[in-house]
Structure formats: C-alpha cells, structure tokens
Amino acid sequence: MKVSCLSEWLRRYRGRILLTFAGMGVGIYFALNWLLSINPFPVERLEALPESGVLLDRHNRVLTRTLTDEEQWRLPISLSQMSPWLKRATIAVEDERFRSHSGVDFVSVARASFQNIFALDVVSGASTLDMQLCRMLEPRPRTFEVKLSEAARAWRLKENLSKDEILQAYLNLAPYGGNLNGVEAASRRYFGKSAKELSLSEAALLAGIPQSPSRLRPDRYPGTAKRRRDKVLDRMCLEGMISRDVAQEAMSETIQLEPRPLTGGQSRHFVMEALHRRPSGGKTYFDLELQLEIERIAREHVKHLPTASEVAAVVIEVESGGLIAMLGGVDFEDPHGGQVNAAMAWRSPGSALKPFVFATAAADRRLDGETILSDAPVSFAGWTPENFDRTFSGEVSAGDALRWSLNLPALQVAREVGAVKAAGLAEGCGVRFRGDPVGRGGLAFVLGAVETRLLDLTNAYATLGRAGIRRNIRTFIDEPVVDARILDADVCAWLGHELSSWRFPSTEFEHLSPQSTPWFMRKTGTSSGRRDAWAVGHNGKYAVGVWVGRLSGMGDEAFVGAKVAEPVLARIFDLSQVRMTEAPEKPTPWTVARPIPLSAEDLKLAILSPEPGAVYRKIDELLEVRPKANLDGELLWFLNGRPLAGAEVRRTAVGIGRHELLCLTPMGAFARSRFEVR
C-alpha cells in the first residue's frame, strides 16, 4: 500500500522533481564555473618568486650564495637536476595519484571526508601537490572558503603547467626546515651535495620533511626524521616504486648529515666586492683555480716578512678587462683587520707611477730610450729630493732612468711636460687618485706622494698591455665594454721594451737565461717611510699588481718594492696559466722633435694650476680655481691684478671670461698663467 502511494506521488510530482534536480545541476554548474573564474592560478607569483643570488666563477664554480630579500634560501633547479628517487618519494608520500588527477583528487576527498566524520576530528587531508603549490604561493588561513579557492586554482593549474612543471615548482618551493626553500638548498645544507646526487635514503628523508618542517628537521630531531623517512620508504614500496628488500635496506641506513654552509668560504674579499656591485650575483671573470694559486704564493711569502705584514694582489685579463683574481689579504679571518681589502685600500704607490710620466713625454715625442737626462742634485725651493740609494749618476739615458727608478730625471721630465698633464694621462689610463694629485702633492706626485688603489693602478698597466686602450674593469661576464684610446701603441710598446723581464731581469730569475724566463714588463715602487711596497706590470695577456705592507700604515725597512713585492709578482707571472714565453715585437723608433733639456739648475717658478692656456667649461654659477705653484714657501698671488688673501690663496671662484693669475716670490721671481672660462 505504501509502495503504491509512493509511486503515485512520484508520478504526480516527477516533473517538479526533475525540474528541481535540473535547476540544482545548473546552479552547481554555474557556481563551479564562477568559482573557477574568480580563482585563476597565480602564475605571475610563481614567475616572480625571489631566488637566492649565486656568484659563479668563469668556469661556473660556485663562489657563494646569498639569501633572498625574505631571508630565505631558494635555489631553483630543473627536474632533470634532481634525483629520480626524490621525485618518486615525494609523489608516494604526498600525492600517490598525482599523475592521474586534474589537480583535485576526488577519491582522496571522499576518503578524508568519511574518516574525519567518523573520527569527529580532522585526521586526514586531501591536499594534492597541485593544491599545496597554490597554498605555498599564497599562504592564507585554513578556512573552508580558502580550501575551495585552492581547489579551484589547482583545477585550473593544468592550463598553465604540465605535471612535470607542477612537480618541479613544488620541489623548488616546499619548506625543508628553517629558512630552506626547495630541495637544492636543503640537499646542500643537510648533505653537502646537489639534489641530483641524493641516495634513496637521503631522498626519502627530504621528501618527508614538508609535512612538518619544524618538527622533522633532521639536524635537530634525527629520531623523528628517521621515522618519517621510513614511512616514506614504506609508501614507495606500497606504490610499487621499490621492492620490499630495497626499502628495508634503505631503512637500515643511519642518518648521516654533512652540514655545509650555503655561503662560500673562499676568495672572500673578491666575493664581497662582487656582491657589492651586484647583490643578485651572476657569472664573473674570476678564476678560482688561479686565485688559489696566488693565495698559496702569498701565504708562503708572508712567512718571511715582518710581523703583521699583508700581501694583496690583483690580476686583470688584458683582452677582456675581466678581474680574474683579487687577494685582499692572506687571512680574512684575522680579527686584526683581516676583512680589510688591501687591494681596494688607498695607499701611496711610490715610483710605480713613473712610467706614466715618461709616457707623457714620449707621447709628445720629447724623449725616447736614448734621450739623455740629468741625475744630479736639484733644489726645489728648499726641497732637495734624492734617489732611493742616495747617490747620483750624472747623465743617464731615459731608459736607464726608468729602469733604475731614478727620481731626479723623473722630476725633470714632469717639470718639462707638466705634472698636471702627466697626472691626467695616468688617470686616463685608469689610475684613480684620492683627491687632486698635483694640487696636494705638487711635483712630489711623480714620486708617489699621493694615494691610489692597487686595483686601479693594475688596470692602468692593463691599458699599457692593451696598446693604450683603456677598458673598464669588468667583474661580470655580461658587463658592457667601455673603451677609450689614451696612448699610442708605440709608446706602450716602448715602455714594455724598456721595463721587460728579459732586458731588466727579475731577481727571481737572475740565474735563468732569457729564453727560460717568462716575459713581462713591470715597475716597482716604495712609498715614503717604507710603508708600502709595490710591483705592477703586464705580459700582454694579464696585468698583475702586488702590494706588501701593514694595514696600520707602520713602515718597515723590509718594505721595498723590488725586494718584497716583485718576487710575488714574478711568481704569478711564472704560473702556467699566466706565463708568456714570447716577447712582443720591438717598438718602432720615433724622432724626438723637442728633447727634454739637460739642466741641473734650480727649478724656476711655474704655475701648475690652472695651467697656462687652459680652457675650462663652467658647470655652476662660478668656476672654483685652486692656485698651485711648483715651489713651496712664501708666495704672493694676484688674480686679474687683485691680490688674493686668506682662504682665497687656496681656492677662489671666477666667472666666464679670460683671466690672468700671477704668482710672485719674495725675491721677485714671477710666473703667469692666462686661462679662459666658457
């Protein structure tokens, strides 16, 4: 009777029932489409994820890595760069039907729902790898609405990524304890190896961590991590990925971590400088193998130097301008200044600047190697400079004066061509000075009474090795090249000939024949008070600079360029990678049109700045002028007939037009400089 009534009721209301279900179906259809439409997968977030910076040498060896702006380690790699065990283990423990579902696993959803209902608690989840990826890209509170949104995004994920790409993104983003994101960072941190080199046991250990990264960290909770690893191996066995015997063998292995810092511990001075230039890292010209050889040479050498001595070295590839080695000191960990990069410190270069003074005169065809110069005592208004050995040679050739590093001939050349012009040429070649070299030091600039940096001075010698073309120092392979022609090639060739190791042998090779000696040109320098010892040169392929001294600036009798810096330079030039055994062609001779006059008289008064005949372009309202003469002592200055007094003697301002600066000594000697401001 009841069945008959029910049948009658169904016949009577069948249309309404069908209409109701149809309406519900349509509503659900539109609701799902609406849910999907408002929850696209945030592919732009995935593409914009910050990565740890990686600094590489020229052979792709890792020098160091850096944290992201979020203070996370994230080192994305491709799926092919990961261990196959890692991919299988992750799928087995996190989402066994990953390859078959479309982002949402409805079987797992149904199973989890029944388990949670009967347990009256959340005891099982149904998140797929797709859903977990969506959650990691935009972490939000775990509400029902958020879960629906993640499911919708996961469903739409296939529109943007393939299954392999989803797995790759997950493994590069998943948390593995602390600030480790992704399997590469975790593998290198816990095991000291790449993710591609992981064994089955190690891969299973990592695959289990993302479920609870803080609780399953193997470095802090090895017991808990091992139990989770064994569960992962068991899941792999149940999924048919490995046999039971293989699983048991992997479970029997003890957890052996080899913690490694993700930052590099080598070449720290170069690394700091490179990251200062580009925090995101990149591929550099740096050659780690050559750097280690130079560090070895420096460590051996410093054992024979006075206490607290330091050695710095720079190597620049002439052709590219690439910085391929930089040693800022022998022990970065030394608490007494080990972090100071001596290759970037401002120090006095001594006679290492003299080649640029002689090059200025040679470029003007005022001397060549045979030009006779005077090496006799001269008074510079009370200043009577001497040579290093406190002797004088009388008349010498320019070539010998340069090789023997005689001071008086160099000062004579600078006086004739203009110290400002010589300093300008040095700057043009790449030397950077701390302040105005001539304004601060006058003619003493020639003897290195100014400050520069080893890196910049070495680059200036690279200009000589490049036949007079200055090129910017390039740290990274992709940095643009900026060139400028500074010197004639024949002048650079002449300097190389005069200062070559074959014509002027280094003490390191004094017992060898020229054919057995590596070819290079170089110049040494010793600063006042023997605070700094220098040796800088090139062999046409590389430019090398060496500095020896104390970071405190305290001098020592041992700090002589030819004795403590040149040996390191010579050993670097003798390294197999650096060594050159063929000398360049001899320079083409030129006619000396107006030779440097041979004179041993006291210097005549001359105005060095502003130079006579100079033309300046006004930048601000007025141009600042700093009067400077070649003599010291009491001087009287007049600008356009008006006497200068007080601070005006050190600096004054002029406007557009022609000006005349007059300098007088108490004895009546005078010098005049006419210049123009436009």
KEMAR-281673 format. One line per 10 residues: number of its first residue (from 1); for each residue y negated, x, z of C-alpha. Coordinates in steps of 0.1 Angstrom, whole numbers. Layout:
# KEMAR-281673
NUM) Y/X/Z; ...;
# end
This chain:
# KEMAR-281673
1) 0/0/0; -23/28/9; -15/47/-22; -22/17/-43; -56/13/-26; -65/49/-32; -55/46/-68; -77/16/-72; -106/33/-55; -102/63/-78;
11) -101/41/-109; -132/23/-97; -152/55/-88; -137/80/-112; -168/81/-133; -191/88/-104; -167/114/-90; -166/132/-123; -203/130/-127; -208/144/-92;
21) -185/174/-98; -201/179/-132; -235/179/-115; -223/203/-89; -209/226/-115; -241/225/-135; -261/231/-103; -239/261/-93; -241/274/-128; -279/273/-128;
31) -281/286/-92; -259/316/-101; -280/323/-132; -311/320/-112; -297/344/-85; -287/369/-112; -321/366/-130; -341/375/-98; -318/404/-88; -317/429/-117;
41) -301/462/-109; -329/486/-99; -321/513/-124; -356/527/-121; -348/535/-84; -317/554/-94; -336/574/-120; -364/582/-96; -343/594/-68; -357/627/-55;
51) -334/658/-58; -333/690/-38; -350/718/-56; -327/746/-68; -341/780/-76; -319/799/-101; -320/835/-114; -319/843/-151; -281/841/-151; -280/807/-134;
61) -271/821/-100; -285/800/-71; -311/818/-51; -320/789/-28; -322/752/-25; -349/730/-9; -350/697/9; -363/666/-8; -396/651/4; -374/628/26;
71) -359/659/43; -325/652/26; -301/675/8; -293/659/-25; -277/680/-53; -267/656/-81; -238/668/-103; -218/651/-131; -184/635/-126; -168/663/-146;
81) -181/688/-119; -163/670/-91; -127/675/-80; -104/648/-95; -89/644/-60; -124/634/-48; -128/606/-73; -93/592/-66; -96/594/-29; -130/576/-29;
91) -116/548/-50; -85/545/-29; -103/541/4; -134/523/-7; -125/501/-36; -90/501/-50; -97/476/-77; -129/494/-88; -117/499/-124; -108/462/-129;
101) -135/441/-112; -170/434/-126; -190/445/-96; -178/419/-72; -141/418/-61; -133/381/-55; -98/390/-42; -113/412/-15; -139/385/-8; -113/358/-2;
111) -91/382/19; -120/392/40; -132/357/45; -98/345/58; -95/375/81; -129/370/96; -124/333/100; -91/337/119; -104/366/140; -137/347/147;
121) -154/381/141; -163/404/112; -132/426/110; -131/432/73; -156/437/45; -155/431/7; -182/456/-5; -173/473/-37; -186/507/-48; -210/488/-70;
131) -223/468/-41; -225/499/-19; -245/517/-46; -270/488/-47; -273/489/-9; -279/527/-8; -307/523/-34; -325/497/-13; -314/496/23; -321/462/39;
141) -310/442/69; -274/429/66; -282/392/63; -263/366/42; -292/365/17; -292/402/13; -255/403/7; -259/377/-20; -286/397/-36; -265/429/-35;
151) -236/410/-51; -258/397/-79; -271/432/-85; -236/446/-85; -226/420/-110; -254/430/-133; -248/467/-128; -224/468/-158; -254/460/-180; -269/495/-172;
161) -240/518/-162; -203/523/-171; -177/525/-144; -177/563/-145; -215/564/-143; -213/540/-113; -188/562/-95; -209/593/-103; -240/577/-89; -222/566/-58;
171) -207/601/-51; -242/617/-56; -259/593/-32; -234/585/-5; -241/598/30; -219/625/44; -234/632/78; -268/644/90; -291/648/60; -264/654/35;
181) -265/630/5; -239/634/-22; -206/653/-24; -221/685/-38; -244/690/-8; -215/680/16; -190/703/0; -212/733/0; -223/726/36; -189/720/51;
191) -166/741/29; -190/767/13; -178/757/-22; -187/734/-50; -173/699/-52; -152/709/-82; -132/734/-60; -122/709/-33; -85/707/-25; -67/673/-20;
201) -70/676/18; -107/685/16; -115/658/-9; -98/632/13; -118/644/43; -151/639/24; -141/606/9; -136/591/44; -170/601/58; -193/575/42;
211) -177/546/62; -194/560/93; -212/593/86; -225/600/121; -191/592/137; -169/610/111; -187/643/107; -160/670/107; -183/697/122; -189/675/153;
221) -159/652/155; -129/670/139; -103/648/155; -118/616/143; -125/631/109; -88/642/106; -75/607/115; -98/592/88; -86/618/63; -50/609/70;
231) -58/572/64; -74/581/31; -43/601/21; -21/571/31; -42/548/9; -39/572/-20; -1/571/-15; 0/533/-14; -21/531/-46; 4/554/-64;
241) -22/583/-68; 0/608/-49; 36/609/-37; 45/605/0; 56/642/1; 23/653/-12; 4/631/12; 25/644/42; 19/680/31; -19/674/30;
251) -18/656/63; -2/686/79; -31/709/70; -56/716/97; -93/711/90; -108/744/82; -145/743/77; -166/772/64; -201/761/72; -227/776/48;
261) -265/771/48; -277/754/16; -307/777/16; -302/812/2; -304/843/24; -312/869/-3; -344/880/-20; -364/861/5; -398/875/-5; -393/865/-41;
271) -379/831/-32; -409/823/-10; -434/833/-38; -415/814/-65; -413/782/-44; -450/786/-35; -457/785/-73; -432/756/-79; -416/738/-49; -392/720/-72;
281) -376/753/-82; -362/760/-116; -347/788/-137; -365/821/-132; -366/855/-149; -353/870/-117; -322/892/-119; -303/890/-86; -279/919/-96; -308/942/-103;
291) -326/931/-71; -296/940/-50; -295/975/-66; -332/980/-58; -327/968/-22; -298/993/-18; -321/1022/-31; -349/1011/-8; -326/1009/23; -312/1043/17;
301) -347/1058/11; -364/1043/41; -339/1061/64; -357/1093/56; -392/1080/61; -413/1080/93; -407/1052/118; -419/1017/108; -422/1026/71; -418/1000/45;
311) -409/1001/8; -420/975/-17; -410/973/-54; -418/952/-84; -401/951/-118; -416/932/-148; -399/928/-181; -424/941/-207; -414/918/-236; -414/885/-217;
321) -438/893/-188; -410/880/-166; -408/890/-129; -372/902/-127; -373/918/-93; -395/918/-62; -389/936/-30; -415/928/-4; -398/949/24; -365/963/34;
331) -357/938/62; -370/903/60; -356/895/95; -376/923/112; -397/905/138; -425/931/134; -438/919/100; -406/916/80; -418/883/65; -449/900/51;
341) -445/906/14; -459/941/8; -457/936/-29; -484/909/-26; -505/927/1; -539/942/-6; -537/980/-4; -556/1010/-17; -539/1024/-49; -553/1059/-49;
351) -551/1077/-82; -528/1051/-98; -560/1037/-113; -569/1069/-132; -550/1060/-164; -574/1031/-170; -604/1053/-165; -591/1078/-191; -581/1049/-214; -617/1036/-213;
361) -629/1069/-227; -601/1072/-252; -607/1037/-265; -643/1048/-272; -630/1080/-288; -647/1101/-263; -617/1122/-254; -581/1129/-262; -554/1150/-245; -571/1183/-256;
371) -607/1174/-246; -620/1200/-221; -632/1186/-188; -647/1203/-157; -628/1205/-125; -655/1221/-104; -673/1211/-72; -699/1184/-77; -722/1168/-52; -727/1130/-54;
381) -759/1127/-34; -742/1143/-4; -707/1132/-12; -686/1162/-24; -652/1150/-34; -622/1173/-36; -588/1174/-53; -557/1165/-33; -548/1201/-27; -585/1211/-20;
391) -586/1236/-49; -604/1235/-82; -591/1245/-117; -623/1251/-136; -620/1239/-172; -589/1218/-179; -577/1196/-207; -579/1158/-202; -541/1156/-205; -536/1181/-177;
401) -563/1165/-156; -545/1132/-158; -510/1146/-152; -522/1167/-122; -543/1138/-109; -575/1159/-106; -603/1139/-90; -634/1157/-104; -626/1153/-141; -617/1116/-135;
411) -651/1111/-118; -668/1129/-146; -651/1106/-172; -660/1075/-152; -696/1086/-149; -699/1090/-186; -682/1058/-197; -694/1037/-168; -674/1028/-137; -681/991/-142;
421) -667/994/-177; -636/1013/-165; -630/987/-137; -634/959/-163; -608/974/-185; -584/978/-155; -590/941/-147; -585/932/-183; -551/949/-183; -540/928/-152;
431) -553/946/-121; -568/922/-96; -593/937/-71; -602/924/-37; -639/919/-44; -662/938/-67; -645/973/-71; -676/992/-82; -701/972/-61; -680/980/-30;
441) -668/1015/-38; -691/1029/-65; -676/1059/-83; -651/1061/-54; -633/1032/-73; -619/1059/-95; -601/1075/-66; -586/1041/-55; -611/1034/-27; -606/997/-35;
451) -578/972/-28; -553/957/-52; -518/944/-51; -486/961/-63; -476/931/-84; -509/931/-103; -510/969/-108; -475/968/-121; -485/941/-146; -513/963/-158;
461) -488/991/-166; -467/964/-184; -498/959/-206; -497/996/-214; -460/993/-222; -468/963/-244; -491/984/-266; -523/970/-250; -515/933/-249; -519/917/-215;
471) -494/890/-207; -494/867/-177; -467/874/-151; -441/847/-157; -418/837/-128; -401/807/-145; -384/808/-179; -404/777/-191; -438/790/-182; -462/793/-212;
481) -471/828/-225; -508/837/-223; -517/869/-242; -549/889/-248; -554/922/-267; -571/946/-243; -563/981/-256; -555/998/-289; -518/1006/-293; -526/1043/-300;
491) -544/1047/-266; -514/1032/-248; -490/1055/-267; -512/1085/-258; -510/1076/-221; -473/1072/-223; -470/1106/-240; -492/1124/-215; -475/1109/-184; -439/1108/-197;
501) -410/1120/-176; -400/1144/-204; -434/1161/-206; -440/1159/-169; -406/1158/-152; -400/1139/-120; -386/1159/-91; -356/1136/-91; -346/1150/-125; -360/1185/-124;
511) -326/1201/-128; -317/1180/-159; -325/1186/-195; -349/1161/-212; -320/1146/-231; -303/1138/-198; -334/1124/-182; -344/1088/-186; -377/1084/-204; -406/1067/-186;
521) -443/1072/-180; -457/1069/-146; -487/1077/-123; -486/1082/-86; -513/1075/-61; -521/1083/-25; -548/1064/-6; -574/1078/18; -559/1088/51; -524/1087/35;
531) -519/1051/44; -504/1041/10; -482/1059/-14; -478/1046/-49; -458/1052/-81; -462/1029/-111; -451/1032/-147; -431/1017/-176; -404/1028/-201; -413/1003/-228;
541) -387/978/-216; -396/974/-180; -427/981/-158; -419/993/-123; -441/996/-93; -433/1011/-59; -453/1012/-27; -445/1031/5; -464/1028/38; -468/1009/70;
551) -478/973/71; -500/982/101; -521/1005/78; -514/1035/100; -513/1066/79; -488/1095/79; -487/1130/64; -455/1120/46; -471/1091/27; -478/1110/-6;
561) -471/1091/-38; -453/1120/-56; -431/1126/-26; -421/1092/-12; -428/1066/-39; -419/1084/-71; -383/1091/-60; -377/1054/-57; -394/1047/-90; -373/1074/-107;
571) -341/1060/-93; -350/1025/-105; -357/1038/-140; -323/1055/-139; -304/1023/-132; -281/1014/-161; -298/981/-168; -333/997/-168; -327/1032/-182; -341/1042/-216;
581) -329/1074/-232; -351/1074/-263; -388/1083/-262; -413/1063/-283; -429/1079/-313; -457/1104/-307; -491/1089/-307; -513/1091/-337; -542/1115/-331; -578/1104/-335;
591) -611/1121/-339; -632/1125/-308; -666/1113/-320; -687/1120/-289; -668/1141/-264; -673/1139/-227; -699/1166/-219; -688/1196/-199; -710/1197/-169; -708/1207/-133;
601) -743/1197/-123; -751/1173/-95; -750/1137/-107; -781/1121/-120; -793/1088/-106; -779/1059/-126; -778/1021/-121; -743/1008/-122; -750/971/-117; -765/953/-135;
611) -756/977/-164; -784/986/-188; -784/964/-218; -761/938/-202; -765/901/-212; -755/875/-186; -750/838/-191; -765/816/-163; -740/792/-147; -760/778/-118;
621) -798/774/-115; -801/812/-109; -780/842/-115; -771/864/-85; -777/901/-91; -763/928/-68; -781/961/-73; -758/991/-72; -765/1028/-80; -741/1057/-84;
631) -757/1075/-55; -759/1066/-18; -786/1073/7; -822/1061/8; -831/1043/-24; -861/1021/-34; -856/991/-57; -881/972/-79; -873/941/-99; -898/933/-126;
641) -923/955/-108; -918/937/-74; -903/958/-46; -871/945/-31; -867/945/7; -842/935/33; -813/914/21; -828/914/-15; -816/950/-18; -780/938/-15;
651) -784/907/-36; -812/888/-53; -815/859/-78; -831/859/-112; -837/832/-138; -835/830/-176; -852/858/-195; -855/896/-198; -856/916/-166; -861/952/-155;
661) -846/968/-124; -860/1002/-113; -844/1025/-87; -862/1055/-71; -851/1082/-47; -875/1097/-21; -875/1129/-43; -889/1110/-72; -858/1107/-94; -855/1073/-110;
671) -832/1051/-131; -840/1019/-151; -818/990/-162; -831/964/-186; -809/933/-188; -811/897/-200; -801/863/-186; -795/834/-211;
# end
